[in-house]
Amino acid sequence: MTQLELAKQGVISSQIKQVAQQEDVSQDVVQQYTAEGKIVIPSNVNHANLVPCGIGNGLTVKVNANIGTSSDYGNLDSELEKLRISTHFGADTVMDLSTGGDISAIRQAIITASTLPVGTVPIYQTGIEAIERHGAIVNLTIDELFAVIEQQAKEGVDFMTVHCGVTQAAIARLKHQRRLTDVVSRGGAFLIGWMLHNERENPLYEYFDRLLDIARKFDVTLSLGDGMRPGSIADATDRAQVEELITLGELVERAREAGVQTMVEGPGHLPLDQIATNVQLEKSLCHGAPFYVLGPLVTDIAAGYDHITAAIGGAIAAASGADFLCYVTPAEHLSLPDVEDVKIGVIASRIAAHAADIVRGKKRANEWDRKMSMARKNLDWESQAELSLDPERVRLVHNKYTTTGPTCSMCGKYCAMALVEKYLGISAIKC
């Protein structure tokens, strides 16, 4: 049975026990929210070395790192190194978005190597294979689509982005909306092309029960993708986006009834003043399902620095109730991220998640900040490094200039804390 079905029966699974221990939360609380669908624990029955994590109500904010090849660059070694870096710097999950090379072999190697939950977007592989087999994505057959979904589920994929809400009704809204950037979701674009060419409904929506059967069999968590997400500030919170979200809310109910774990993906590009509203909309329309936000990016002008725009948006979204942040790297909109981009993206999103955890009253987050403040008060540079997200960088920056005393080279002998300690006679604080 799935984690949702077990929790509904009052069973506290080993995964629930692990999540409760990691989060310092009662097992009963985790079991209750899992039964209600407000927590998901992506844990495919075939992912052998998985260390499960929980995403959702009452838990710490989680961070996902996207890795994977493109049609131009990347290979198995590069993606395994990205996986290692993502894990080392604290990502909670990874998604393999490979579109180049031997996609199946790369995915299987990532699943085998990863202790983190692994996600995919099956339409990527399906679309690429349709081009190779039929010459165009629009010639894809429905059986071919579901065969890839089942193949990935059997291999151990823990969660899948499926753009089930990209319906003919949503496309009609899109046409009338006259967006600036139209559709920026690659999976959404694949499906829209297929639907318009074949004059048919989205097969992931029309045959949603078939998708649920596969997900339930392997306990794959469905991440209901936002194919209509805004790709620019000008398109934020428009009719096409909201139309899709309404549909996703209905599908969340159907998935829960079928015993399938489900979360919902969100925008995209949003101005600061619309972020909290978008979170509230998702939580209301989707019945408290965990909300997985892609950023959101709060401005369109930060090419090369979009890890910063995403961290700003992610912190606000998570503080407002979003549960899961998809990292954005400096390479966003520009190129395939390399290993250094992955590292920077993970750290930026972890900062956003941690900032939100403080607001959400997570004890460990506040204790962590307090320890860092005490280390700064004590001019304890090694403790500051150890408590940081990137100890190596902290040591490198601190040692960039030589100093003659215990303070850093920024203030030197005029360090505020050292001066005040001297005149107030306050000794160092014990951590």
N, C-alpha and C positions, 0 to 999 in steps of 0.2 A: 504493500500500500504506500501511497505518497505520504509525505510529512503532514500535509493538510488532512488527509483521511485519518491518519493515526491520531493526530491532535484532536480531531472531532470526536474520536472514541475515548478521549481522556488519557491516551497513552503518552507517556513522556519518553520519547525516543532518545537514543544515544546522541543524536545530533542536537536535539533540544537541550540535553544536559550540557553538551560542550558549549553551545551558544550562551546558555545561562551563566556558565562559569567564566567565559571570556568577558561577558558584559557586566558581571557582578549584579545580576538580576535574578529574581526568583524563577525557578523552573516552572512553577505554576503559571506565572505571568507570561513567560515565553510560550508555553503550551496553549494558553487561552487565546493569545493574539494570533498564533499560528492557525488555530482552529477557526478563527474569525477571518483569516485571510489578510490580516493587517501586518503580519510578519511572514516573510518567505525565507526558506532555508534552501538555496539552490544546491542540490546534492543528488546528482544522477546515480542510480544504483550501480552503474558500471564504471564510475570514476573511483578507482581503487585507492589512491593515496590522498584523497581529499581531506582537508581540514575544513569542516563546514563553518560558514559564518551566517549570521542572521541579518536581515535587512528589513527595517520597518519600525513600527510604533514602539517607543520606549527604549530603543537601542541606539548605539552610537552611529553617527553618519558614516556611511561606507563610501569608498572611492574605487572606481574602476579605471583600469588602464587598457586602452586599445593598442594592440600590436597586430602584426601581420604584413605580408608582402603586398606589393602592387604589381600591376602588369609590367612595370618598368624596372623595379628594384626590389631587392630583398631575397633572402634564401633562408633555409632552415636554421643555419648557425646564427644569423643575425636576429631571427625571431626568438630563438631560445635565449640569447643574451638579453634581449628586451624583457623576456619573461623573468630572468634572473634579477635584473635591475628593478623591475616593477615589484617583485617580491621583497627584495632587500630594502627598498625605500618605503615600504608599507602599504602598497596597494592591497585592497581586500579581494578583488577579482580581476580577471583579465578577459578581454574579448579578442578572439582571433578573427580578424577581418581580411584575411588573405584573399587576394584576387589574382595572384601570379604564382608560377611554379607549380609544383605538385601539391595542390591545395589539401587534398585528403591526407597525404603523408605529413605535411606540416602540422595540420590540426591534430592528428593522432600523436605526434611527437610532443606537442605542447601539452595535451591532456596527460600523457604519461609522465611528463616532467613536472607538472604543476600540482602543488598542494592547494592552490587557490581554485575556487570555482571558475570554470571556463565557459564563456559565452560565445555565440556565433550569430551571424545573420545568414540563414540558409539560402535566401534568395540570391546572394552573391554567387555561390557555387552553382546554383541552378541556372542563373542567367548566363554565366560563362560557358557552362556545358551546353546550353541551348544554342549559343552562338557557334560553338565548335561542331555541334551535331546537325543543327538545322539552318545555320547561317544567320539567325536573328533570334533575339529574345522573344519576340512576339509569336514564334512558332513552338514555344515551350508547351509541353502537354501537362495536364494537371497531375497525371500519375508520376511524371518525372519530377515535378515539384515535391510531391509527398514522399517519393522514394529517397530524395536527398535529405529531407527532414528526418525520416526514419533512420537513414544511415548514420547521420550525425548523432542522433539520440542513442543508437546502439553503441557508438564509439565512446560515449561518456560525457557528452556536452551537458553542462549543468543548467544553462539558461539560454534561451533563443529569442532574438528579436524577430518578431513576426508582425508585418504591417497589415493587420487584419482590418483596421479602421479606414483604410484607403478604399472607400466604396464609390460607386457611381454617384451617389448623392454628394459625397465630399468633392468629387471632381466637378460636379455642377456648381457647387459653391465656389470652388477655385476659379472657374471660368468667369463667373459673375464678379468675383472680387477684384480681378485685374491687379494681381500682385506685382511688386517690383522685381522680386527674385524667383517667382514661380515656385518650383519644387527643388529643394537642395538635398533631400534624402535620396541616396542612391537606390536603396531598396524600394522606396516609394516610387521613384522614377521608372524602375524596371516594371513594376506592377501597373502603373498608369499606362505605360506604352502598350503592355499586353492587353489591358482592358479596353482601351480605345480602338486598338487594331482589331480585336476579336469581337468587339461590341458585347462583352460579357461582364458579369460581376466578378469582383476579386475572388479567386478561388479560396484564398485563406479565410475569407468571410463566408462565402457560400458553403464551403465544406469545413466550417469551424469544428464541427463534431468529430470529423476525421482527424483533425489536428489534436483535439483533446484526447482522443484515444491513444495516439502516439505518446503525447506528453505524460499521460497518466501511467502508461506501461513502464516508462523508464524514470518517472518522477523528474521530468524536465520542467523547470519553471519557465512559463511563458512571459516574456517581456513585450508587452503590447506596444509596438513601435509607433512613433509619431511621424508618419510619412508626409504629413502636411505641416510639419513644424516650420516656423518662420525662419528664413535665412537672412533676414535683415531686420533692423529696428523698424523700418517702415511697414513691415508685414506682420508685426507682433499682434497676437490676440485677435486675429481676424476671423471671419465666418468659416473659412475652410478648416482652420485649426480647431475651432470649437465644435464644429460638426463632427470631426473625427473623434474628439474627446468624448462626446456624448455616446457615440457608438462603442468606444472602448469601455465605457462604464457598463453598458449592457452586456458586453462580452465578459467582463470581470465576473458578473453574476453567474453567467452560464458556466464559466470555468470553475468557480467555487462549487457549484452544484455537482459538477463532474469530478470533484476531488483534485483539481489541478491547481497548483500554486501559480499565482499571477501577480505581476507588477506592471506599472504603466509608465511609459516614457513621456518626457515633456520637452518643451522648447529649450534650446534653440537660441534665437536672438530676442532679447527682451529689454526694454528700458527699465531702469531701477524701480520706477513707481508702479510697474505692472507685475513684478515678480511675486509678491505676496498674494496678489489676486489670482494668479495662475495656479499657485499651490493650493489655495482654498478651493478653486474650481475643480481641480483634480480630486482632491480629497472628498468633496461633496458628490461630484458626478460619478466617481469610481469607488464609492463606498469604503473609503479609507485604505484603499490598496496602496502598497509602498510606491512612492513616486521617485522615478529615476530621471534626473534632469541632465541634459546635455549642455553643460555650462551652468546657467545660461550666460551668453555673452552680452554685455551691457552697452557695447558700442561697436560700430562696424569699422572703425578707423585704425585698429591696433594690430595690423598685420605684422607678424614677427614677435608680437607680445601678447597674443591672445590667451596665453596661460594666465595673464594678469586679469584681463577682462572677464575670463571665466571664473577665476577665483573670487572676484568681487561678486559676481552674480551667484555663484555657488554658495558663498557664505550667507547671503541674504535668503536664498531659496531654502537652504537647510535650516536656518534660524526660523524660517516661517513654516517649517514642517516637512520639507522634502527629505527623503531618507537615503538617497544614493546619488553620488555625483560622478558623472563621467568626466574624466580629466580632459583637458585641452592642452596641447603642447604649443610651443612657439612656432611650430611648423604648420599649424592649422591654416587652411586656405592657401598654403604655399607649396608644400611638398610632403613626401612620405617622411614621418619623423624618424630620426636616428636614435641611437641609444641615449645620447645626452639629452635630446628632446624629451624622450620618455621619462628620464630621471626628473627633469625640471617640471614636466607636467604632473607627475605623481606628487612631488613635494608641494607644488602650488595648490593642488586640490586637497591635499592633506591639511594644509594651513586653513583652507576654507572650512573643511569638515570639523577641524578642531575648534575653530572660532565659534562655529555653530553649536558644538557640544557644550561649550562653556555657557552659552545662552540657554541651552536646553537643560542645564543643571546636572550635567554628568560629573560625578564626583571625581573620577580619575582625571578628567580634563582639567578641572580646577586645581587638583593637587599637583599635576604636572607643571602648570604655570607657576604655582607657588614655589615649587622647588627651584625652578629657573630663576625666579626673582631673588630667592635667598642666595643662590650661587652668585648672582650679580652683586648683591649687597656685600658678599664676602670677597669679592674680586677673585673668585675661584674659577679660573678659566678652563680648567680641565673638566670640572663638573658641568660648566655651561656647554662645552662641546658634547659631552656624553648625553646631556638632556636634549640636545638639538635634533632636528630632523636629518641633518647632514653633518655629522661630527668632523669629517675630513675637511669640509669647506670652512667650518668654524676655526679649526686650528690653522688652516692656511691663511685666512684673512687676519686672524689675530697676530700671527707671527710675521706678517708682511713687513713691519717695521720693528726694529729693536727698541726696547724701552729700558730705562734704568731702574724703574720701581715696579710695584705690583699692579699699577694701573695700565690701561691700554694707551696706544699712541694718539687717540683722538683728543683726550683731555690732559694726559700726562699728569704733572704735579697739581693741576687744577681740577682734578676729578671731584665732582660734587659730593659723591658718597664718601669718599675718603676724607674730604675736608669736614663734612658735617660730623662724621664719626669721631674725628679728632677733637672737635670743639664741644660736642655733646657728651663725649666719653662713653659712647655706646659701642659695645664690643660686637664682634661678628656673631651672626645668628647661626645656631646649629641647624643643619638641614634635617 
